[in-house]
Amino acid sequence: MAADQPAFDLPPDSHLQWIGSTDVEQFHRVGRRYRGFLVDDTGLRPDHRLLDIGCGTGRMAIALADLLRAPGGYVGFDVWRDGIEWCRREIGARRPEFTFVHADVAEPFLNPGGTQPLTDWRFPAADGSIDRALALSVFTHLDGPTTRHYLRELARVLQPDGRALLTFFIVDAVGEAHLRGWPGGPEALAGDRAPLLMRFGKDLFTAWDPAAIEDAAAAAGLVILGREPGDWCGRPPARPDRPHHQDHLVLGRPGAHP
Ligand SMILES: C[S@@+](CC[C@H](N)C(=O)[O-])C[C@H]1O[C@@H](n2cnc3c(N)ncnc32)[C@H](O)[C@@H]1O
């Protein structure tokens, strides 16, 4: 954080647990690492408008607070009301160009009481208004219809030359061998290509066949511009200097990228 920036309070432990972060050090380390991925892999600049899909308790907003500046800015949304309220209070109140929106949709585990179908949710951004987007450890929790809807919404809000970094579990041969060793893995594989489903308590995990996620992106009007496998299935990091757990896809609209 630069010297002229306000330091933010830390989210409570219960919030770190919600997003699966083991401790504060890990929370910040992952935030810094994904800031680097956004800059290196999508060309994120200070004047860009970034959409954070499933922003949780502000990990990326905090990590990007001294990078994004007006006319650039940040909008994050999540189905988890407490996380959004915390972000508004701690981050949005000090940085008006950082906004946080509660997706008040029907999600029995994450947002009991929400009534709007998930597949009707409209991302909080006008058509073609977003330069860069991120979904960190979010699509790995979405079922097939929601994934396809979110990809269509992403295509709607992205600028023609916009880019998005999304994390997934992509199941190639190495991933499939790994999944078969998971509790619930073989049942999950019965879901075939689009996507594989595993539910543990409140957590739904989904994993995609490489061709199926490419088809889903294409059907939404997006192309895959870059891929980098993560180490979740025991594979060595693609680049040891920048390890990551989930698989990375960089998506954009067709035609605008060399
Ligand atoms: C593992 S956490 C990651 C949070 C944040 N992206 C980060 O990396 O700090 C997953 C987040 O996705 C949110 N989420 C789950 N389903 C969602 C949906 N359909 N739309 C928006 N957010 C969702 C959860 O509430 C949770 O905050």
The ligand as an SDF file (V2000), in Angstrom:
LIG
                    3D

 27 29  0  0  0  0  0  0  0  0999 V2000
  -13.5090  -18.8070   -2.4590 C   0  0  0  0  0  0  0  0  0  0  0  0
  -14.4170  -17.3240   -2.2910 S   0  0  0  0  0  0  0  0  0  0  0  0
  -13.4000  -16.2010   -3.2310 C   0  0  0  0  0  0  0  0  0  0  0  0
  -13.6960  -14.7500   -2.9440 C   0  0  0  0  0  0  0  0  0  0  0  0
  -12.8530  -13.7440   -3.7230 C   0  0  0  0  0  0  0  0  0  0  0  0
  -12.9850  -13.9430   -5.1530 N   0  0  0  0  0  0  0  0  0  0  0  0
  -11.4000  -13.8500   -3.3070 C   0  0  0  0  0  0  0  0  0  0  0  0
  -10.6510  -14.5250   -4.0120 O   0  0  0  0  0  0  0  0  0  0  0  0
  -11.0440  -13.3100   -2.2650 O   0  0  0  0  0  0  0  0  0  0  0  0
  -15.8090  -17.5930   -3.3640 C   0  0  0  0  0  0  0  0  0  0  0  0
  -16.7790  -16.4450   -3.3610 C   0  0  0  0  0  0  0  0  0  0  0  0
  -17.7450  -16.6380   -4.3890 O   0  0  0  0  0  0  0  0  0  0  0  0
  -18.9800  -16.1730   -3.8870 C   0  0  0  0  0  0  0  0  0  0  0  0
  -20.0310  -16.7230   -4.7350 N   0  0  0  0  0  0  0  0  0  0  0  0
  -20.4790  -17.9940   -4.7780 C   0  0  0  0  0  0  0  0  0  0  0  0
  -21.4550  -18.1160   -5.6980 N   0  0  0  0  0  0  0  0  0  0  0  0
  -21.6030  -16.8940   -6.2720 C   0  0  0  0  0  0  0  0  0  0  0  0
  -22.4260  -16.3680   -7.2900 C   0  0  0  0  0  0  0  0  0  0  0  0
  -23.3090  -17.1320   -7.9430 N   0  0  0  0  0  0  0  0  0  0  0  0
  -22.2970  -15.0710   -7.6220 N   0  0  0  0  0  0  0  0  0  0  0  0
  -21.4140  -14.2760   -6.9780 C   0  0  0  0  0  0  0  0  0  0  0  0
  -20.6090  -14.7100   -5.9970 N   0  0  0  0  0  0  0  0  0  0  0  0
  -20.6900  -16.0040   -5.6510 C   0  0  0  0  0  0  0  0  0  0  0  0
  -18.9870  -16.6280   -2.4410 C   0  0  0  0  0  0  0  0  0  0  0  0
  -19.9150  -15.9430   -1.6400 O   0  0  0  0  0  0  0  0  0  0  0  0
  -17.5410  -16.3080   -2.0440 C   0  0  0  0  0  0  0  0  0  0  0  0
  -17.4040  -15.0030   -1.5540 O   0  0  0  0  0  0  0  0  0  0  0  0
  1  2  1  0
  2  3  1  0
  2 10  1  0
  3  4  1  0
  4  5  1  0
  5  6  1  0
  5  7  1  0
  7  8  2  0
  7  9  1  0
 10 11  1  0
 11 12  1  0
 11 26  1  0
 12 13  1  0
 13 14  1  0
 13 24  1  0
 14 15  1  0
 14 23  1  0
 15 16  2  0
 16 17  1  0
 17 18  1  0
 17 23  2  0
 18 19  1  0
 18 20  2  0
 20 21  1  0
 21 22  2  0
 22 23  1  0
 24 25  1  0
 24 26  1  0
 26 27  1  0
M  CHG  2   2   1   9  -1
M  END
$$$$
